[in-house]
Amino acid sequence: SPGYCWPFQGSQSEVLIRLPAKLQPTAITIQYTLKTDSPLRTIGSAPRDFTVSGLDEEGKDETLLGTFTYAAQEELIQTFPLKDEMKDFCFLKLVIQSTWGKARYTCIYRVQVHGKMDGTSAISQ
């Protein structure tokens, strides 16, 4: 709900997401809140530019899966297709490179990873 986000300190942050199983990621969905629902009536803490990378079991071998811009003035839930690397990952690294205005913090309301496990169709976690 508005005001209860996943906060990151600063306008540049990163988080390592451990996936529930090895999977081949196909897309990532990022959610913020509407400007009118925001406690401060602003989208300044919304992520703007970000990258997504996949990492192996040890978290060492990193593969860039995409560079994106979250358009905070558009839909609050946005899905971004990832590069098809045809390999499985255990972790995804989300790196926020900028926000829509707030330099002190970044807020994300939801992150969903979509992908395929060996021998299955696409799933969403």
Residue frames as qw, qx, qy, qz and C-alpha x, y, z in Angstrom:
[[0.000, 0.889, 0.458, 0.000, 0.00, 0.00, 0.00],
 [0.301, 0.797, -0.060, 0.521, 1.18, 3.59, -0.51],
 [0.275, -0.815, 0.355, -0.366, 3.92, 4.59, 1.89],
 [0.775, -0.370, 0.510, -0.048, 4.89, 0.98, 2.65],
 [0.715, 0.632, -0.289, -0.080, 7.57, 0.30, 0.08],
 [0.903, -0.127, 0.022, 0.411, 10.84, -1.59, -0.16],
 [0.032, 0.991, -0.114, -0.058, 13.20, 1.35, 0.52],
 [0.816, 0.149, -0.030, 0.558, 16.79, 1.71, -0.66],
 [0.323, -0.780, -0.022, 0.536, 19.14, 4.37, 0.67],
 [0.165, -0.474, 0.430, 0.750, 20.15, 6.89, -1.99],
 [0.644, 0.560, -0.028, -0.521, 19.22, 7.20, -5.64],
 [0.579, 0.457, -0.666, -0.115, 21.70, 4.48, -6.62],
 [0.627, -0.344, 0.603, -0.353, 21.19, 1.11, -5.00],
 [0.541, 0.241, -0.750, -0.296, 21.42, -2.57, -5.72],
 [0.719, -0.240, 0.488, -0.432, 19.85, -5.72, -4.40],
 [0.204, 0.259, -0.922, -0.205, 20.68, -9.37, -4.96],
 [0.776, -0.048, 0.127, -0.616, 17.58, -11.54, -5.27],
 [0.181, -0.213, 0.960, 0.022, 17.95, -15.25, -4.54],
 [0.619, 0.045, -0.433, -0.654, 15.59, -17.15, -6.83],
 [0.782, -0.252, 0.391, -0.415, 13.56, -20.04, -5.34],
 [0.874, 0.062, 0.450, 0.174, 15.10, -22.40, -7.92],
 [0.291, -0.289, 0.533, 0.741, 17.55, -22.25, -10.80],
 [0.502, 0.667, 0.538, -0.115, 15.67, -20.70, -13.68],
 [0.381, 0.195, 0.405, 0.808, 16.03, -19.00, -17.02],
 [0.081, 0.605, 0.380, -0.695, 14.58, -15.51, -16.43],
 [0.345, 0.488, 0.617, 0.512, 12.42, -14.10, -19.23],
 [0.042, -0.718, -0.199, -0.666, 11.16, -10.83, -17.72],
 [0.299, -0.229, -0.586, 0.717, 11.08, -8.68, -14.59],
 [0.166, -0.761, -0.463, -0.423, 8.12, -6.67, -13.32],
 [0.268, -0.031, -0.399, 0.876, 8.59, -3.53, -11.22],
 [0.205, -0.756, -0.567, -0.254, 5.75, -1.82, -9.36],
 [0.144, 0.070, -0.309, 0.938, 5.58, 1.65, -7.85],
 [0.077, 0.614, 0.699, -0.359, 2.48, 3.56, -6.73],
 [0.234, 0.753, 0.412, 0.456, 0.42, 6.22, -8.44],
 [0.227, 0.288, -0.189, 0.911, 1.43, 9.83, -7.81],
 [0.455, -0.491, -0.130, -0.732, -2.06, 10.54, -6.46],
 [0.860, -0.396, -0.311, -0.084, -1.76, 7.64, -3.97],
 [0.617, 0.201, -0.415, 0.638, 1.72, 8.58, -2.77],
 [0.427, -0.682, -0.445, 0.394, 1.82, 10.07, 0.76],
 [0.265, -0.529, 0.070, 0.803, 3.82, 13.07, -0.55],
 [0.559, 0.745, 0.285, -0.228, 1.97, 13.23, -3.93],
 [0.166, 0.792, -0.514, -0.285, 5.24, 12.77, -5.78],
 [0.983, 0.180, -0.016, 0.031, 7.01, 10.07, -7.81],
 [0.120, 0.869, -0.465, 0.119, 10.48, 11.34, -6.93],
 [0.475, -0.478, 0.730, -0.112, 11.46, 8.13, -5.11],
 [0.913, 0.309, 0.205, -0.170, 10.42, 5.89, -8.03],
 [0.621, -0.252, 0.537, 0.512, 13.23, 4.03, -9.80],
 [0.442, 0.753, -0.143, -0.466, 14.15, 5.47, -13.18],
 [0.604, 0.555, -0.562, -0.101, 17.12, 3.80, -14.88],
 [0.690, -0.429, 0.556, -0.171, 18.12, 0.29, -13.83],
 [0.453, 0.414, -0.759, -0.219, 19.88, -2.86, -14.95],
 [0.897, -0.214, 0.260, -0.285, 19.19, -6.53, -14.32],
 [0.312, 0.541, -0.779, -0.052, 21.91, -9.19, -14.30],
 [0.953, -0.183, -0.152, -0.186, 21.85, -12.93, -13.71],
 [0.083, -0.677, 0.705, -0.193, 24.40, -14.63, -11.46],
 [0.665, 0.101, -0.737, -0.057, 25.49, -18.26, -11.07],
 [0.759, -0.477, -0.443, 0.017, 25.29, -20.36, -7.88],
 [0.629, -0.223, -0.269, 0.694, 28.40, -18.79, -6.38],
 [0.015, -0.940, -0.257, 0.225, 27.21, -15.30, -7.26],
 [0.437, -0.518, 0.353, 0.645, 30.39, -14.64, -9.24],
 [0.270, 0.120, 0.675, 0.676, 29.68, -15.13, -12.95],
 [0.228, 0.605, 0.377, -0.663, 27.47, -12.13, -13.86],
 [0.275, 0.284, 0.688, 0.609, 25.54, -11.77, -17.12],
 [0.196, 0.266, 0.104, -0.938, 23.81, -8.50, -18.04],
 [0.242, 0.411, 0.875, 0.083, 20.19, -9.27, -18.97],
 [0.147, 0.745, 0.490, 0.430, 19.02, -5.75, -19.71],
 [0.192, -0.162, -0.203, 0.947, 19.13, -2.00, -19.17],
 [0.058, -0.645, -0.713, -0.269, 15.78, -0.29, -18.70],
 [0.059, -0.155, 0.187, -0.968, 13.88, 2.86, -17.76],
 [0.050, -0.527, -0.816, 0.232, 10.83, 2.67, -15.51],
 [0.027, -0.394, -0.292, -0.871, 8.37, 5.26, -16.86],
 [0.088, -0.266, -0.724, 0.630, 6.85, 6.44, -13.59],
 [0.330, 0.238, 0.042, -0.913, 4.32, 8.68, -15.36],
 [0.543, 0.062, -0.642, -0.537, 2.78, 5.66, -17.11],
 [0.827, -0.295, -0.416, -0.236, 1.50, 2.34, -15.71],
 [0.449, -0.717, 0.448, -0.290, 2.42, 1.62, -12.09],
 [0.805, -0.181, 0.561, 0.076, 3.15, -2.04, -12.94],
 [0.497, 0.734, -0.366, -0.284, 5.65, -2.43, -15.78],
 [0.908, -0.106, 0.383, 0.135, 7.17, -5.62, -17.20],
 [0.177, 0.806, -0.487, -0.287, 10.54, -5.60, -18.96],
 [0.979, 0.198, -0.051, 0.001, 11.65, -8.50, -21.19],
 [0.483, -0.684, 0.493, 0.236, 15.13, -9.82, -20.41],
 [0.367, 0.581, -0.659, -0.307, 17.76, -10.93, -22.91],
 [0.981, -0.016, 0.020, -0.193, 17.40, -14.60, -23.77],
 [0.040, -0.719, 0.693, -0.017, 20.74, -15.96, -22.58],
 [0.869, 0.098, -0.439, -0.208, 19.55, -19.60, -22.67],
 [0.469, 0.161, -0.740, 0.455, 21.08, -20.31, -19.26],
 [0.578, -0.664, -0.467, -0.075, 19.81, -20.77, -15.74],
 [0.137, 0.531, -0.391, 0.739, 20.62, -18.45, -12.85],
 [0.480, -0.397, -0.710, 0.328, 20.33, -18.72, -9.07],
 [0.201, -0.612, -0.297, 0.705, 20.37, -14.97, -8.41],
 [0.317, 0.745, 0.327, 0.486, 19.24, -11.78, -10.11],
 [0.371, -0.351, -0.199, 0.836, 20.92, -8.46, -9.37],
 [0.122, 0.867, 0.423, 0.233, 18.76, -5.36, -9.66],
 [0.450, -0.204, -0.080, 0.866, 20.82, -2.16, -9.85],
 [0.097, 0.920, 0.378, -0.040, 18.95, 1.13, -9.57],
 [0.572, 0.157, 0.084, 0.801, 21.05, 3.78, -11.30],
 [0.026, -0.124, 0.047, -0.991, 18.74, 6.77, -10.81],
 [0.091, 0.538, 0.767, -0.337, 15.33, 7.88, -9.55],
 [0.154, 0.709, 0.485, 0.489, 12.74, 10.39, -10.71],
 [0.047, -0.830, -0.008, -0.556, 13.96, 13.04, -8.28],
 [0.665, -0.725, 0.130, -0.124, 14.65, 11.95, -4.68],
 [0.451, 0.616, -0.600, 0.240, 18.36, 11.70, -4.01],
 [0.345, -0.487, 0.641, -0.483, 17.96, 10.40, -0.43],
 [0.508, -0.025, 0.836, -0.204, 16.03, 7.20, -1.12],
 [0.392, 0.114, -0.680, -0.609, 14.43, 4.91, -3.70],
 [0.589, 0.022, 0.619, -0.519, 11.17, 3.00, -3.18],
 [0.369, 0.079, -0.795, -0.475, 9.92, -0.12, -4.94],
 [0.675, -0.152, 0.285, -0.663, 6.57, -1.66, -4.09],
 [0.905, 0.025, 0.410, -0.113, 6.96, -5.02, -5.82],
 [0.174, 0.569, -0.717, -0.362, 9.46, -6.96, -7.91],
 [0.900, 0.108, 0.366, -0.211, 8.41, -10.09, -9.79],
 [0.065, -0.479, 0.777, 0.403, 10.70, -12.39, -11.74],
 [0.864, 0.323, 0.121, -0.366, 9.25, -14.36, -14.64],
 [0.078, 0.590, -0.775, -0.213, 11.09, -17.34, -16.09],
 [0.901, 0.117, -0.318, -0.270, 11.34, -20.97, -17.03],
 [0.560, -0.493, 0.664, -0.058, 12.68, -23.88, -15.04],
 [0.034, 0.294, -0.885, -0.359, 14.13, -26.85, -16.95],
 [0.076, -0.208, -0.949, -0.223, 11.35, -28.64, -18.80],
 [0.052, 0.638, 0.659, -0.394, 8.58, -26.23, -17.77],
 [0.216, 0.745, 0.364, 0.516, 6.74, -23.32, -19.30],
 [0.131, 0.487, -0.215, 0.836, 7.14, -19.75, -18.05],
 [0.491, -0.585, -0.605, 0.225, 6.46, -19.11, -14.34],
 [0.019, -0.753, 0.078, -0.653, 6.21, -16.01, -12.19],
 [0.629, -0.310, -0.558, 0.444, 7.74, -15.73, -8.68]]
